[in-house]
Amino acid sequence: GENVEQHPSTLSVQEGDSAVIKCTYSDSASNYFPWYKQELGKGPQLIIDIRSNVGEKKDQRIAVTLNKTAKHFSLHITETQPEDSAVYFCAASEGSNYQLIWGAGTKLIIKP
Amino acid sequence: KAGVTQTPRYLIKTRGQQVTLSCSPISGHRSVSWYQQTPGQGLQFLFEYFSETQRNKGNFPGRFSGRQFSNSRSEMNVSTLELGDSALYLCASSFPSGSGDEQFFGPGTRLTVL
């Protein structure tokens, strides 16, 4: 079955700098890769996603890149702001059964 | 449009008891997934229901069960509670259109087992 590894587990960056979180997956049949943000006391919320027929996707300060050959995808946040502080989760679809396999999460800390 | 609601938000039980958690999905959503979240463990998939049928199941013991009603509301039951069942239980709903759909999460139910 699918396995998703996420690194780093904690990331501390200066406000205004960029942050990069990386995930690797094992199932070459995976075709959907979302990123979720979880703020304290709330459930995760989708911030960006990418499908296997696309290499990169951007939405303002957030971008995701996908390397199908190497089986890894990354979240890039530019010009970080205090409100970006949260836990970020990556996930990958497991084949065609609609189930998402999740990474362990990255706690992003933005230092003022 | 109202979001996903979960009740109760907090629950304290003792070992050996059973508990039922409830999830009301976004109107029109037919899929409901349940997750267990513990510190440092990310989201562990419990099961997914679609049109009142369990479509997928994670690697949890049979003490964890669920069901979905005709209005798509879902319940999760845990019998013979253990200390290790203490966690945040999240449900998420989606409107499946194929492989890969946004899941909308509720705020979770915080279960503490004493």
Boltz contact constraints between the chains, C-beta under 6 A:
constraints:
  - contact:
      token1: [A, 32]
      token2: [B, 99]
      max_distance: 6.0
  - contact:
      token1: [A, 32]
      token2: [B, 100]
      max_distance: 6.0
  - contact:
      token1: [A, 42]
      token2: [B, 107]
      max_distance: 6.0
  - contact:
      token1: [A, 43]
      token2: [B, 90]
      max_distance: 6.0
  - contact:
      token1: [A, 43]
      token2: [B, 105]
      max_distance: 6.0
  - contact:
      token1: [A, 43]
      token2: [B, 106]
      max_distance: 6.0
  - contact:
      token1: [A, 43]
      token2: [B, 107]
      max_distance: 6.0
  - contact:
      token1: [A, 43]
      token2: [B, 108]
      max_distance: 6.0
  - contact:
      token1: [A, 44]
      token2: [B, 105]
      max_distance: 6.0
  - contact:
      token1: [A, 46]
      token2: [B, 102]
      max_distance: 6.0
  - contact:
      token1: [A, 93]
      token2: [B, 99]
      max_distance: 6.0
  - contact:
      token1: [A, 93]
      token2: [B, 100]
      max_distance: 6.0
  - contact:
      token1: [A, 96]
      token2: [B, 99]
      max_distance: 6.0
  - contact:
      token1: [A, 97]
      token2: [B, 56]
      max_distance: 6.0
  - contact:
      token1: [A, 98]
      token2: [B, 99]
      max_distance: 6.0
  - contact:
      token1: [A, 99]
      token2: [B, 56]
      max_distance: 6.0
  - contact:
      token1: [A, 102]
      token2: [B, 42]
      max_distance: 6.0
  - contact:
      token1: [A, 102]
      token2: [B, 43]
      max_distance: 6.0
  - contact:
      token1: [A, 104]
      token2: [B, 42]
      max_distance: 6.0
  - contact:
      token1: [A, 105]
      token2: [B, 42]
      max_distance: 6.0
